[in-house]
Amino acid sequence: MPNNKLYGLEIIRFFSALAILIFHFQHFSFVGQAPNNFALMQLPFYDWLKPVYLNGGLGVQIFWGISGFIFFWKYAKVIEQKALNAKHFFVLRFSRLYPLHLLTLLLVAGLQILYLQSHESSFVYGNTDWRHFIPQLFLASNWGGQGFSFNGPIWSISVEVLIYLFFFLVARYFGASFFISIAVLLICTFIKHYNLTESFIVDCLLYFYVGGMTAALYSRLERTTYRKISLLIAFVVTTCAPFIFHLSNTSFSKILLFCYVPFLIYAGTINISAPKKYHGMIAAFGNMTYSSYLLHFPLQLLMVLIFEFFGIAIPIYDSLFFGAFLLGILLLSYVTYRFFERPMQDIIRS
């Protein structure tokens, strides 16, 4: 398995996570499961951050694409050659995902109980009952259209773990060739075109496998004379595409996004020649993405409860509060990764 890091992808992951944090900043306007007297255009730095406030949730699709790239790049060949068995593969995934998921699930469950003492419904995400808690325990919260519940952002991880299983089985028994990936993408496209399901599982599979095909392209071009020109094309598309997004309609934007993600990921494979002392910092930004993704909603819920306890209105339109929230979640994510996530991974893997 490749051991080197693609630091460009770590940077893209970080900014995708940051976009989701900014997109979900609007949660502070919620009372129960709906915004209360909310003025979107008054949010901090709205003129600059309007695309993020409106579409920052699309960072999830970028996550899926990057996951596909990493999995194909690191694991596809060793799984196909049976050099990595199922137990080892799933221990790696379990140790990375589950400890923080369990911690934040229990934290949100407790905080929602407190919130319901003074409100008619839970904060932002409904379905905070035992019937939804049990699937959450097994990372199965969104396998069958159950809706968002508890720590809502976990929905995308719930979908993605099914794709990990699919990827492993296909790579083990059918291989991970370019043609297999094309076949998977064609089947998914057929399902989407005829609206055979509205499940996010198919969407995740599409982005995961297009990320995988990007990894195959990267492996083929990495040491060829076409590497520089392919990177240039990727950077041109990555730079120009947002202007096309702005002019397109909603349905066409979805197609554009799917076409855009592989160019963005490929641009992220550029060799970053920063001094070695900064590599650890860049890697840390990438490592913080999962923490920030799962911690930001529990932190918001906790802050809402604290502000309500002291009878203070949340200053959602204040730029200092906005900056403090983002900085706070990033610092908390770093501490959580270093002192909880990483130690728990080491314990489970050992």
DRENDO-1510 file (C-alpha; in Angstrom, 1 decimal, always signed):
<recs>
REC; n; res; u; v; w
REC; 1; MET; +0.0; +0.0; +0.0 .
REC; 2; PRO; +1.3; +3.5; -0.7 .
REC; 3; ASN; +2.5; +5.2; +2.5 .
REC; 4; ASN; +3.1; +8.7; +1.2 .
REC; 5; LYS; +0.5; +11.5; +1.7 .
REC; 6; LEU; -1.1; +13.5; -1.0 .
REC; 7; TYR; -1.1; +16.8; +0.9 .
REC; 8; GLY; -3.2; +18.6; -1.8 .
REC; 9; LEU; -6.0; +16.2; -1.0 .
REC; 10; GLU; -5.7; +16.9; +2.7 .
REC; 11; ILE; -6.1; +20.6; +2.0 .
REC; 12; ILE; -9.2; +19.9; -0.2 .
REC; 13; ARG; -10.6; +17.8; +2.6 .
REC; 14; PHE; -10.0; +20.5; +5.1 .
REC; 15; PHE; -11.7; +23.2; +3.1 .
REC; 16; SER; -14.6; +20.9; +2.2 .
REC; 17; ALA; -15.2; +20.3; +5.9 .
REC; 18; LEU; -14.9; +24.0; +6.6 .
REC; 19; ALA; -17.6; +24.7; +4.0 .
REC; 20; ILE; -19.9; +22.3; +5.8 .
REC; 21; LEU; -19.2; +24.1; +9.1 .
REC; 22; ILE; -20.1; +27.4; +7.6 .
REC; 23; PHE; -23.2; +25.9; +5.9 .
REC; 24; HIS; -24.4; +24.5; +9.2 .
REC; 25; PHE; -23.7; +27.8; +11.1 .
REC; 26; GLN; -27.3; +28.5; +10.3 .
REC; 27; HIS; -28.3; +25.9; +12.9 .
REC; 28; PHE; -27.9; +28.7; +15.5 .
REC; 29; SER; -31.1; +30.3; +14.1 .
REC; 30; PHE; -33.1; +27.2; +14.9 .
REC; 31; VAL; -35.7; +26.8; +17.6 .
REC; 32; GLY; -36.7; +23.2; +17.6 .
REC; 33; GLN; -36.5; +22.0; +14.0 .
REC; 34; ALA; -37.1; +25.2; +12.1 .
REC; 35; PRO; -35.3; +28.6; +11.9 .
REC; 36; ASN; -36.8; +31.4; +13.9 .
REC; 37; ASN; -36.9; +35.0; +12.4 .
REC; 38; PHE; -33.8; +34.1; +10.3 .
REC; 39; ALA; -32.3; +36.6; +7.8 .
REC; 40; LEU; -29.9; +34.7; +5.6 .
REC; 41; MET; -28.3; +37.8; +4.0 .
REC; 42; GLN; -27.4; +39.2; +7.4 .
REC; 43; LEU; -25.0; +36.3; +8.2 .
REC; 44; PRO; -21.4; +37.3; +8.7 .
REC; 45; PHE; -19.4; +38.0; +5.5 .
REC; 46; TYR; -22.5; +37.0; +3.5 .
REC; 47; ASP; -21.3; +38.8; +0.3 .
REC; 48; TRP; -18.1; +36.8; +0.3 .
REC; 49; LEU; -19.5; +33.5; +1.6 .
REC; 50; LYS; -22.9; +33.4; -0.1 .
REC; 51; PRO; -22.0; +30.3; -2.3 .
REC; 52; VAL; -20.9; +28.4; +0.9 .
REC; 53; TYR; -23.9; +29.5; +2.9 .
REC; 54; LEU; -26.2; +28.2; +0.1 .
REC; 55; ASN; -24.3; +25.1; -1.1 .
REC; 56; GLY; -21.6; +24.2; +1.5 .
REC; 57; GLY; -23.3; +20.9; +2.1 .
REC; 58; LEU; -21.9; +19.7; -1.2 .
REC; 59; GLY; -18.7; +19.2; +0.6 .
REC; 60; VAL; -20.1; +15.8; +1.4 .
REC; 61; GLN; -19.9; +14.7; -2.2 .
REC; 62; ILE; -16.3; +15.9; -2.4 .
REC; 63; PHE; -15.6; +13.7; +0.7 .
REC; 64; TRP; -17.1; +10.7; -1.0 .
REC; 65; GLY; -15.0; +11.3; -4.1 .
REC; 66; ILE; -11.8; +11.7; -2.1 .
REC; 67; SER; -12.6; +8.5; -0.2 .
REC; 68; GLY; -13.0; +6.7; -3.4 .
REC; 69; PHE; -9.6; +8.0; -4.6 .
REC; 70; ILE; -7.8; +7.0; -1.4 .
REC; 71; PHE; -9.4; +3.6; -1.2 .
REC; 72; PHE; -8.6; +2.7; -4.8 .
REC; 73; TRP; -5.1; +4.2; -4.5 .
REC; 74; LYS; -4.2; +2.4; -1.2 .
REC; 75; TYR; -6.3; -0.7; -1.0 .
REC; 76; ALA; -7.6; -1.8; -4.4 .
REC; 77; LYS; -4.6; -3.8; -5.6 .
REC; 78; VAL; -3.8; -5.4; -2.2 .
REC; 79; ILE; -7.5; -6.5; -1.8 .
REC; 80; GLU; -7.6; -7.9; -5.3 .
REC; 81; GLN; -4.3; -9.8; -4.7 .
REC; 82; LYS; -5.7; -11.0; -1.3 .
REC; 83; ALA; -2.8; -9.4; +0.5 .
REC; 84; LEU; -5.3; -7.6; +2.8 .
REC; 85; ASN; -8.0; -9.7; +4.4 .
REC; 86; ALA; -11.5; -8.6; +5.4 .
REC; 87; LYS; -10.8; -8.6; +9.1 .
REC; 88; HIS; -7.8; -6.2; +8.8 .
REC; 89; PHE; -9.6; -4.0; +6.3 .
REC; 90; PHE; -12.7; -3.5; +8.5 .
REC; 91; VAL; -10.7; -3.1; +11.7 .
REC; 92; LEU; -8.9; -0.2; +10.0 .
REC; 93; ARG; -12.3; +1.4; +9.1 .
REC; 94; PHE; -14.0; +0.6; +12.5 .
REC; 95; SER; -11.1; +2.1; +14.5 .
REC; 96; ARG; -11.1; +5.2; +12.4 .
REC; 97; LEU; -14.9; +5.9; +12.4 .
REC; 98; TYR; -16.6; +4.2; +15.4 .
REC; 99; PRO; -15.1; +5.6; +18.6 .
REC; 100; LEU; -15.9; +9.3; +17.8 .
REC; 101; HIS; -19.3; +8.3; +16.4 .
REC; 102; LEU; -20.2; +6.5; +19.6 .
REC; 103; LEU; -19.0; +9.4; +21.7 .
REC; 104; THR; -20.9; +12.1; +19.8 .
REC; 105; LEU; -24.0; +9.9; +19.5 .
REC; 106; LEU; -24.2; +9.6; +23.3 .
REC; 107; LEU; -23.3; +13.2; +23.8 .
REC; 108; VAL; -26.1; +14.4; +21.4 .
REC; 109; ALA; -28.6; +12.0; +23.0 .
REC; 110; GLY; -27.9; +13.4; +26.4 .
REC; 111; LEU; -28.0; +17.0; +25.3 .
REC; 112; GLN; -31.3; +16.5; +23.3 .
REC; 113; ILE; -32.9; +15.2; +26.5 .
REC; 114; LEU; -32.0; +18.5; +28.2 .
REC; 115; TYR; -33.2; +20.5; +25.2 .
REC; 116; LEU; -36.5; +18.7; +25.2 .
REC; 117; GLN; -37.1; +19.8; +28.8 .
REC; 118; SER; -37.9; +23.3; +27.5 .
REC; 119; HIS; -38.9; +22.8; +23.9 .
REC; 120; GLU; -41.6; +20.9; +22.0 .
REC; 121; SER; -39.2; +19.2; +19.6 .
REC; 122; SER; -35.5; +18.3; +19.5 .
REC; 123; PHE; -32.9; +20.7; +18.1 .
REC; 124; VAL; -32.6; +20.7; +14.3 .
REC; 125; TYR; -32.7; +16.9; +13.8 .
REC; 126; GLY; -35.9; +15.0; +14.9 .
REC; 127; ASN; -36.3; +11.3; +15.4 .
REC; 128; THR; -34.4; +11.3; +18.7 .
REC; 129; ASP; -36.1; +8.1; +20.0 .
REC; 130; TRP; -35.0; +4.5; +20.7 .
REC; 131; ARG; -36.3; +3.3; +17.3 .
REC; 132; HIS; -33.7; +5.6; +15.6 .
REC; 133; PHE; -31.0; +5.2; +18.3 .
REC; 134; ILE; -30.5; +1.5; +17.7 .
REC; 135; PRO; -29.6; +1.9; +14.0 .
REC; 136; GLN; -27.3; +4.8; +15.0 .
REC; 137; LEU; -25.4; +2.5; +17.3 .
REC; 138; PHE; -24.6; +0.3; +14.3 .
REC; 139; LEU; -23.9; +3.2; +11.9 .
REC; 140; ALA; -27.0; +2.2; +10.0 .
REC; 141; SER; -29.0; +5.4; +10.5 .
REC; 142; ASN; -29.6; +6.1; +6.8 .
REC; 143; TRP; -29.6; +2.8; +5.1 .
REC; 144; GLY; -33.4; +2.7; +4.5 .
REC; 145; GLY; -34.7; +6.3; +4.4 .
REC; 146; GLN; -35.1; +6.6; +8.2 .
REC; 147; GLY; -34.4; +10.4; +8.0 .
REC; 148; PHE; -31.9; +12.4; +10.0 .
REC; 149; SER; -31.6; +11.8; +13.7 .
REC; 150; PHE; -29.3; +12.5; +16.7 .
REC; 151; ASN; -26.0; +13.7; +15.4 .
REC; 152; GLY; -27.4; +14.4; +11.9 .
REC; 153; PRO; -24.1; +14.8; +9.9 .
REC; 154; ILE; -23.4; +11.1; +10.5 .
REC; 155; TRP; -25.8; +10.3; +7.7 .
REC; 156; SER; -23.1; +10.5; +5.1 .
REC; 157; ILE; -20.8; +8.2; +7.0 .
REC; 158; SER; -23.7; +5.7; +7.5 .
REC; 159; VAL; -24.1; +5.6; +3.7 .
REC; 160; GLU; -20.4; +5.4; +3.1 .
REC; 161; VAL; -19.7; +2.3; +5.3 .
REC; 162; LEU; -22.0; +0.3; +3.0 .
REC; 163; ILE; -19.9; +1.5; +0.0 .
REC; 164; TYR; -16.7; +0.3; +1.9 .
REC; 165; LEU; -18.3; -3.2; +2.0 .
REC; 166; PHE; -19.3; -3.1; -1.6 .
REC; 167; PHE; -15.9; -1.9; -2.7 .
REC; 168; PHE; -14.1; -4.7; -0.7 .
REC; 169; LEU; -16.4; -7.4; -2.1 .
REC; 170; VAL; -16.1; -6.2; -5.7 .
REC; 171; ALA; -12.3; -5.7; -5.5 .
REC; 172; ARG; -11.9; -9.1; -3.9 .
REC; 173; TYR; -14.1; -11.2; -6.2 .
REC; 174; PHE; -14.2; -9.2; -9.5 .
REC; 175; GLY; -11.1; -7.0; -9.3 .
REC; 176; ALA; -10.7; -3.2; -9.4 .
REC; 177; SER; -10.0; -2.6; -13.0 .
REC; 178; PHE; -11.0; +0.4; -15.0 .
REC; 179; PHE; -13.8; -1.6; -16.7 .
REC; 180; ILE; -15.3; -2.8; -13.4 .
REC; 181; SER; -15.5; +0.8; -12.3 .
REC; 182; ILE; -17.1; +1.8; -15.6 .
REC; 183; ALA; -19.7; -1.0; -15.1 .
REC; 184; VAL; -20.5; +0.2; -11.6 .
REC; 185; LEU; -20.9; +3.8; -12.8 .
REC; 186; LEU; -23.1; +2.8; -15.7 .
REC; 187; ILE; -25.4; +0.8; -13.4 .
REC; 188; CYS; -25.7; +3.7; -11.0 .
REC; 189; THR; -26.4; +6.1; -13.8 .
REC; 190; PHE; -29.2; +3.8; -15.1 .
REC; 191; ILE; -30.7; +3.7; -11.6 .
REC; 192; LYS; -30.5; +7.5; -11.2 .
REC; 193; HIS; -31.8; +8.2; -14.7 .
REC; 194; TYR; -34.9; +6.1; -14.2 .
REC; 195; ASN; -35.4; +7.2; -10.6 .
REC; 196; LEU; -35.4; +3.7; -9.3 .
REC; 197; THR; -34.5; +4.9; -5.9 .
REC; 198; GLU; -33.9; +8.1; -4.0 .
REC; 199; SER; -31.4; +6.6; -1.7 .
REC; 200; PHE; -28.2; +8.5; -1.1 .
REC; 201; ILE; -26.4; +5.1; -1.3 .
REC; 202; VAL; -26.4; +5.3; -5.1 .
REC; 203; ASP; -25.1; +8.9; -5.0 .
REC; 204; CYS; -22.3; +7.9; -2.7 .
REC; 205; LEU; -21.4; +4.9; -5.0 .
REC; 206; LEU; -21.2; +7.3; -8.0 .
REC; 207; TYR; -18.8; +9.7; -6.3 .
REC; 208; PHE; -16.8; +7.0; -4.7 .
REC; 209; TYR; -16.2; +5.2; -8.0 .
REC; 210; VAL; -15.5; +8.3; -10.0 .
REC; 211; GLY; -12.9; +9.1; -7.3 .
REC; 212; GLY; -11.6; +5.6; -7.8 .
REC; 213; MET; -11.3; +6.2; -11.6 .
REC; 214; THR; -9.4; +9.4; -10.8 .
REC; 215; ALA; -7.0; +7.3; -8.8 .
REC; 216; ALA; -6.5; +5.0; -11.7 .
REC; 217; LEU; -5.8; +7.9; -14.0 .
REC; 218; TYR; -3.3; +9.4; -11.5 .
REC; 219; SER; -1.4; +6.1; -11.2 .
REC; 220; ARG; -1.1; +5.9; -15.0 .
REC; 221; LEU; +0.0; +9.5; -15.6 .
REC; 222; GLU; +2.1; +10.0; -12.5 .
REC; 223; ARG; +5.4; +9.3; -14.1 .
REC; 224; THR; +4.6; +10.1; -17.7 .
REC; 225; THR; +5.2; +13.2; -19.9 .
REC; 226; TYR; +1.5; +13.8; -19.8 .
REC; 227; ARG; +1.5; +14.5; -16.0 .
REC; 228; LYS; +2.0; +18.3; -16.3 .
REC; 229; ILE; -0.5; +18.9; -19.0 .
REC; 230; SER; -3.1; +16.8; -17.2 .
REC; 231; LEU; -2.6; +18.8; -14.0 .
REC; 232; LEU; -2.9; +22.0; -16.0 .
REC; 233; ILE; -6.2; +20.9; -17.4 .
REC; 234; ALA; -7.4; +19.9; -14.0 .
REC; 235; PHE; -6.5; +23.3; -12.5 .
REC; 236; VAL; -8.1; +25.2; -15.4 .
REC; 237; VAL; -11.4; +23.3; -15.0 .
REC; 238; THR; -11.2; +23.6; -11.2 .
REC; 239; THR; -10.8; +27.3; -11.4 .
REC; 240; CYS; -13.4; +28.0; -14.2 .
REC; 241; ALA; -16.2; +25.6; -13.2 .
REC; 242; PRO; -17.6; +27.6; -10.2 .
REC; 243; PHE; -18.6; +30.4; -12.7 .
REC; 244; ILE; -20.5; +27.8; -14.8 .
REC; 245; PHE; -22.2; +26.5; -11.6 .
REC; 246; HIS; -23.3; +30.0; -10.8 .
REC; 247; LEU; -25.1; +30.3; -14.2 .
REC; 248; SER; -26.6; +26.9; -14.4 .
REC; 249; ASN; -30.0; +25.6; -13.2 .
REC; 250; THR; -30.3; +23.3; -10.2 .
REC; 251; SER; -30.7; +20.0; -12.1 .
REC; 252; PHE; -27.8; +20.8; -14.4 .
REC; 253; SER; -25.7; +21.8; -11.4 .
REC; 254; LYS; -25.8; +18.2; -10.1 .
REC; 255; ILE; -24.4; +16.9; -13.3 .
REC; 256; LEU; -21.7; +19.6; -13.3 .
REC; 257; LEU; -20.8; +18.8; -9.7 .
REC; 258; PHE; -20.3; +15.1; -10.6 .
REC; 259; CYS; -18.1; +16.1; -13.5 .
REC; 260; TYR; -16.2; +18.7; -11.5 .
REC; 261; VAL; -15.2; +16.5; -8.5 .
REC; 262; PRO; -12.7; +14.3; -10.4 .
REC; 263; PHE; -10.9; +17.4; -11.8 .
REC; 264; LEU; -10.8; +18.9; -8.3 .
REC; 265; ILE; -9.4; +15.6; -6.8 .
REC; 266; TYR; -6.9; +15.3; -9.6 .
REC; 267; ALA; -5.7; +18.8; -9.0 .
REC; 268; GLY; -5.2; +17.8; -5.4 .
REC; 269; THR; -2.6; +15.2; -6.4 .
REC; 270; ILE; -0.1; +17.9; -7.2 .
REC; 271; ASN; +3.2; +17.4; -5.5 .
REC; 272; ILE; +3.4; +20.1; -2.7 .
REC; 273; SER; +7.0; +21.0; -2.1 .
REC; 274; ALA; +6.5; +22.8; +1.2 .
REC; 275; PRO; +9.3; +22.4; +3.7 .
REC; 276; LYS; +9.1; +19.1; +5.6 .
REC; 277; LYS; +8.4; +20.8; +8.9 .
REC; 278; TYR; +5.0; +22.0; +7.4 .
REC; 279; HIS; +4.0; +18.5; +6.2 .
REC; 280; GLY; +2.8; +17.5; +9.7 .
REC; 281; MET; +0.7; +20.7; +9.9 .
REC; 282; ILE; -1.0; +20.0; +6.6 .
REC; 283; ALA; -1.6; +16.4; +7.6 .
REC; 284; ALA; -3.2; +17.6; +10.8 .
REC; 285; PHE; -5.6; +19.7; +8.9 .
REC; 286; GLY; -6.7; +16.6; +7.0 .
REC; 287; ASN; -6.9; +14.5; +10.1 .
REC; 288; MET; -9.2; +17.1; +11.8 .
REC; 289; THR; -11.9; +16.9; +9.1 .
REC; 290; TYR; -13.7; +13.9; +10.6 .
REC; 291; SER; -13.5; +15.4; +14.1 .
REC; 292; SER; -14.9; +18.7; +12.9 .
REC; 293; TYR; -17.6; +17.0; +10.9 .
REC; 294; LEU; -18.9; +15.0; +13.9 .
REC; 295; LEU; -18.2; +17.5; +16.7 .
REC; 296; HIS; -19.7; +20.7; +15.3 .
REC; 297; PHE; -23.4; +19.8; +15.8 .
REC; 298; PRO; -22.9; +18.6; +19.4 .
REC; 299; LEU; -21.0; +21.8; +20.1 .
REC; 300; GLN; -23.8; +23.9; +18.6 .
REC; 301; LEU; -26.4; +22.1; +20.7 .
REC; 302; LEU; -24.3; +22.6; +23.9 .
REC; 303; MET; -23.8; +26.3; +23.1 .
REC; 304; VAL; -27.6; +26.8; +22.5 .
REC; 305; LEU; -28.3; +25.2; +25.9 .
REC; 306; ILE; -25.7; +27.4; +27.6 .
REC; 307; PHE; -27.0; +30.6; +26.0 .
REC; 308; GLU; -30.6; +29.7; +26.9 .
REC; 309; PHE; -29.6; +28.9; +30.5 .
REC; 310; PHE; -28.2; +32.4; +30.9 .
REC; 311; GLY; -31.0; +34.0; +28.9 .
REC; 312; ILE; -28.7; +35.4; +26.2 .
REC; 313; ALA; -29.7; +35.5; +22.6 .
REC; 314; ILE; -27.1; +33.9; +20.3 .
REC; 315; PRO; -25.4; +36.6; +18.3 .
REC; 316; ILE; -25.7; +34.7; +15.0 .
REC; 317; TYR; -25.1; +37.8; +12.9 .
REC; 318; ASP; -21.9; +38.9; +14.7 .
REC; 319; SER; -18.7; +38.3; +12.8 .
REC; 320; LEU; -16.7; +37.8; +16.0 .
REC; 321; PHE; -19.0; +35.0; +17.2 .
REC; 322; PHE; -18.8; +33.5; +13.8 .
REC; 323; GLY; -15.0; +33.5; +13.9 .
REC; 324; ALA; -14.9; +32.2; +17.5 .
REC; 325; PHE; -17.2; +29.3; +16.6 .
REC; 326; LEU; -15.0; +28.2; +13.7 .
REC; 327; LEU; -11.8; +28.6; +15.6 .
REC; 328; GLY; -13.2; +26.8; +18.6 .
REC; 329; ILE; -14.4; +23.8; +16.6 .
REC; 330; LEU; -11.1; +23.5; +14.8 .
REC; 331; LEU; -9.1; +23.6; +18.1 .
REC; 332; LEU; -11.5; +21.1; +19.6 .
REC; 333; SER; -11.1; +18.9; +16.6 .
REC; 334; TYR; -7.4; +18.9; +16.8 .
REC; 335; VAL; -7.4; +18.1; +20.5 .
REC; 336; THR; -10.0; +15.3; +19.9 .
REC; 337; TYR; -8.0; +13.7; +17.1 .
REC; 338; ARG; -4.7; +13.8; +19.1 .
REC; 339; PHE; -6.0; +12.7; +22.5 .
REC; 340; PHE; -9.0; +10.6; +21.7 .
REC; 341; GLU; -9.3; +9.5; +18.1 .
REC; 342; ARG; -5.7; +8.5; +17.5 .
REC; 343; PRO; -5.2; +6.7; +20.9 .
REC; 344; MET; -8.5; +4.8; +20.3 .
REC; 345; GLN; -7.3; +3.8; +16.8 .
REC; 346; ASP; -4.0; +2.5; +18.2 .
REC; 347; ILE; -5.8; +0.5; +21.0 .
REC; 348; ILE; -8.3; -1.1; +18.6 .
REC; 349; ARG; -5.7; -1.9; +16.0 .
REC; 350; SER; -3.3; -3.4; +18.4 .
</recs>
